[in-house]
C-alpha cells in the first residue's frame, strides 16, 4: 500500500492537536495513547493506567457492580449479558487485572454467577454460543480465570471453512461476528497461558477465513457482506467491523497482508480534516453513562484505534 507508506505518520498525525485531544481524555484512552502511539516509558504509562480503576469511565463501571456480582440490569439483555459486557469493557479500558479493584470484581463473578440454563456452569466456564464464549474466554484469560474446558469447546466448534457461528449447528457457514469474538478469546488465552499448537492452528484457520474475504466481502460474490461491517463502532460488543478485524491482527503481531488493504484504506478514508475519526453509530449495548457522544460525533476511542492500526500497517 504505497500511498500509506508515503505519509509521515509521526509528523502529521502522531503529534500536535490530535494527540493533545486524545491525551485530554479519560485515563482509559490516555494510557493507551502513551503506550501505543507515543511509546513513552513503562513507568509513566503504568502510572496513568493505574487511574483506570479509581476515576473516570473505569471507576463508573466498577461502581455499578452489585454485591451479587452482576452489572446493571437490563430487561432486554440475556441474564448475564451485561456482566460479560462490563468485564470486557474494563479489559479494553486496561483495568489492571492484578489490581485490588479487579480482584474484588472478579471474585464476585467467579464465586456467585452461573449460567443457569446451561448445566449451571460457572461463569468463566462459558455457555454454548461461540460469540459469547469467545468473549468469556477473553475476559477470563485477561483476569486470570482461564478455562481449559472452554478452550476445547471452542476448538471443537470450529467449522470447516475456518470460522465459527453461534447458529452452528444447524448452520455450516461461519459468521464474522462469532469468528472475531472467538479469535480474540483464543489470542488472549495464548497471551496468558503461552502458545499452544492446537490453539495457534485454530487461530490461523480463523484468520484465513477473514483474509480470504478481504475482512468484509463475500467469498462467492465479492459483495459487501453487511454494510455495517465498514462502519466503526465502540464498544463493539459482539459485533464485527473492519476496524475490529484490523485491531485483532495488530494485537496478534501479524504482518500486514495485502488482503487487508481495502479495509485499511476504508479506515483512512473516514478520517476527518482535523485528523479525528467519527463514532459512525453507537451499538445498542446498554451503558448507564456516556463515554462519547451517542449521536455519532467525533470519537477518541475510534481515533486511537484507527491511528495505531494505521501506524502498524505502515511500519511493518
N, C-alpha and C positions, 0 to 999 in steps of 0.2 A: 504494500500500500504506500507507494512513493509519495503521494500527496500528504500523507501523515508525516512521513519522515522529514519533509521539508519544513515542518513547523517547529519553531523553537519553543517547546512547551515550558521549559524552565523560565525563560524570559517573559513570554507573553501571557502565560496562564497561571504559573505557579508562584507568581509574585504579584504585588500590587493589590488593587481593590478587591479582586475575587478572593484571594487568600485572607485579606483583612476581614471581609464579610463572613467567611467561614469561621474564622477564629473568634469573631464576635458572636458566639453562639453557645449552645449548651455544651457541657463537658463531653457528652457522648459523641458529638461531632468534633469538638476541638482537639481531643487527644488523638483521634484518627487522622486528622489533618496533619498534626505534628509528626506522627509516625510515618504515614504513608506518602505524604506529599512533600513535607519539609525535611523529613529524615533527621529529626532532632535527637539529641542524646536520650538514652533509655530512661535515665533518672527524671528528666524533665517530662517525658511522656507519661511515665508512671505516676508522677505527682498529679497530673491533670486527670488521668484515668481513675485515680482513687476517688475523685469527686463525684463520679457517676452514681455511687451508692448513697451519697448524702446530700445531693442537691439536684435541681433540675428534673428532667424527664425520668431519669432512673429512680430518683427518690420518690417521685409521684407514683410510679408503677409499684414499687416495693410497699409503699404505704397502703395500697389498695388490696393487698392480700388479706384474706380473712384468717381468723385463728384456726380454721379447719384446713387451711392450705389453698383454698380456691381463690381465684381472682374474680373480678367484677362479674355480677350476674347479668345474664342477657337471655331473655326468654327465646330469642331466635337462634341461639347458639346450641351446639351439642353440649352435653353436660360438662365436659372438661375442655371444651374448645378454647375458651378464653384463658384458662390456666396455661395451656400449651402456648398459646399466642403470647402471653405475657413473658413466659420463660424464654422464648426465642427472641422476643423483642429486647429483653435485658441482655441476652447473649450478644445480639447485634450492636447494642449500645456499648458493649465492652465491660459490663459489670465483672469485676474481678472474681473468678469462680472460687477462690480461696478466701475471699473477704468474709468477715463475720456476718454481714448482711446477706450475702448469697448463701452462706451456710445455714442460717436460720430459715430462709425461704425454702431452700431445697429440702431440708429436714421435714418441714411441714408437708410438702408434697409427697416425699418418699414414704413417710410414716402413716399418712392418712388417706391418700387418694387412690382409688382403684377404678378400673374400667368395669363397672357393674354388669354391663351387657356382654362382656367378653371374658367369661370364665373368671370374673373377679381378679383379673391380673393387676398387679401393682402398676402404678402409673408409668414407671420407666421401663416396664416390660412390654408396653405397647398394646395396640388392639389389632384390627385386621386390615385397615386401609393403608395402602402404600404411602400416600401423601402425608397422612397423619404420622405413620410410623417413622418415616424419614425425618420428620421434624422432631419427634420424640427422641430418636437416636442422636440427632444433632445436639439437642439440649442436654440429654443425659451424658453424652461424651464430654461436652464442654464443662459440665458441673461435676464430673467425676462419678456419674451414675450410669456406667455403661452396662449394656445387657447383651451377652453373647447370644442368648436365645433370640433376641430381636434382630441382631445382625444376621443370623442364619435364616430367620423367617424372611427377611428382605432378599437375601441371596436366592432363596428357593423360589421367590416370586418373580424373578426376572424373566421377561418374556423373550421369545426367540429373536425379536427384532432389536433387542438390546436394552430396552427401556422397561418401564413399569406402568401399571394402570390400576387405579383404585377399583375399577369395574371388572378386573380380571380375577377369576372367570366370571361371566362368560366371554368378555372381550378378549381378543387375542392380539390387539394392537395397542401399542403403548401410548401414553399421554405425556405431553410436555410438562404439565403441571406435576403429575406424580413423579416423573423421572427426575426433575430438578430437585424435588424435595428429598428423594432417596439419595441422589448423588451427593447433596450437601451433607446428609446424615452419615453416609459411608466415609466421606472425606474427613469429617470431624472425628469420627471413630478412629481412623488411622492416625490422625494428628495426636489423639490422646493415647492410643494403645500401641502405636507403632505400625509399620507397614505389614500387611497381611496379604499373601499372594492371591488368595481367593477374592478378597475384597478389592484389591487393586485390579484384578482381571475384570470383575463385575463393573467397576467404575469405568474402565477403558471401553467396555462394550456400551455402557450408557452414554459416555461422551461421544462415541462414534454415532450413536443414534441421533444426537443433536447435530453433530457436524455434518452428517450426510444430508441433513435438511437445512443446512445453512443457518441454523438456530431459529428459523421461523417459517420455513417453506415446506409444502407438501412434497414428499418424495415422488409421488406419482404424477402430480400436475404441475409442480413447481410454483403453485399459487401460494399466497399468504394463508397459512392455516387459520389464523384468527387475527383480525386487525388489532386487537388489544395486545398481542404479542409485541407489537412495535411501539407501544406506549411505555412510559416509565412510571412506576408506582413505588411508593414507600409508605408504610411497610408492605411488602408483597404478600405476606402470609403464605397461603398455599398456591398462589398464582404465579405463572411463568410470564416473564417478559425478557426481551433481548438483553437488557442491562443486567438482569439477574443471571442470565446464562453466561455472559462475558465475565461477570464478577466471579462466578464459580471457577472458570478456567484460570483466572488470575490467581485466586487463592490457592488453587491446586498446583500452581507452579508450572502450568503448561506453557509450551511455546505457542505464540500466535500461529494460527492456521489460516491459510488463505480462504477457507470456507467460512471463517468468521468475518470476512472483510465487509460484506454488505451490512451486516448488523452493526459493526463498528462505525461505518460511515453514517448509518441512520442515527446513531447516538450523537455523533459530531454535528450532524445537521440540525439537531434540536437545540443546540447552544444559541442563546440569545446574544445580541450585540454587546451586552455588558459582561459577557463571559459566564453567565449563570445558566442553569438548566431549570426547566419547569417541573412542577408536580403535575403531570398530564391529567391525572384524575385519581383521587384517593380511592383505595379499595374500601369496601363497606365494613371492614372489621371494626368492631366496637372498641374504641379507646375513650375513656371518660375525660379526656382533655385533649387539646390540640397541640401537636408538636409543630405543625406547619399549617398554613392557610388551607382549609379544606376546599376552597373554591378552585384550587388548582394553580396557585401563583408560583413564584419562584421557590425553589426547594434547595435548602442546604444539603439535605441528605442526597438528593439526586446529583447535585453538583459535585459533592465529594466523591460519590461512587463513579460518576462519569469521568472525572479527572483522573482518578487512579487507574481506571480501566484503560483509558487512552494513553496514559503515561506508560503503563505496562506494555501496551500494544506497540508503541513507538520505540521503546528501548530494548525490545527483545527480538 
